[in-house]
Amino acid sequence: MGISDMIIATVILAGASYLLYHSLWKKKGHCHGSCDGSCHKK
């Protein structure tokens, strides 16, 4: 792997980590668009 490949892989991993953090831990698993955390399951 060249240096450019390592930079691209690092950027992709950083983006994926940010999305995982933002969707799971920051909102504590709440549904998207729900401020009160009440998910309506059918």
C-alpha positions as CSV (number, residue, x, y, z in Angstrom):
1,M,0.0,0.0,0.0
2,G,1.2,3.4,-0.8
3,I,0.9,6.5,1.3
4,S,-2.2,7.7,-0.7
5,D,-4.0,4.4,-0.1
6,M,-3.3,4.7,3.7
7,I,-4.7,8.3,3.7
8,I,-7.8,7.2,1.9
9,A,-8.3,4.2,4.2
10,T,-7.9,6.5,7.3
11,V,-10.4,9.0,5.9
12,I,-13.0,6.3,5.3
13,L,-12.5,4.7,8.7
14,A,-12.7,8.1,10.4
15,G,-16.0,8.9,8.6
16,A,-17.4,5.5,9.5
17,S,-16.4,5.9,13.1
18,Y,-18.1,9.3,13.2
19,L,-21.3,8.0,11.7
20,L,-21.4,5.1,14.2
21,Y,-20.8,7.4,17.1
22,H,-23.4,9.9,16.0
23,S,-26.1,7.3,15.3
24,L,-25.6,5.0,18.3
25,W,-23.9,6.7,21.3
26,K,-24.8,10.4,20.9
27,K,-28.5,9.7,20.5
28,K,-28.4,6.6,22.7
29,G,-30.2,4.5,20.1
30,H,-33.3,6.7,19.7
31,C,-35.1,6.6,16.4
32,H,-34.3,9.2,13.8
33,G,-36.7,12.2,14.0
34,S,-37.9,11.4,17.5
35,C,-36.8,13.8,20.2
36,D,-38.6,12.1,23.1
37,G,-37.3,8.7,22.4
38,S,-40.7,7.1,21.9
39,C,-40.5,4.7,18.9
40,H,-43.7,3.4,17.5
41,K,-43.3,-0.2,16.5
42,K,-45.9,-1.9,14.4
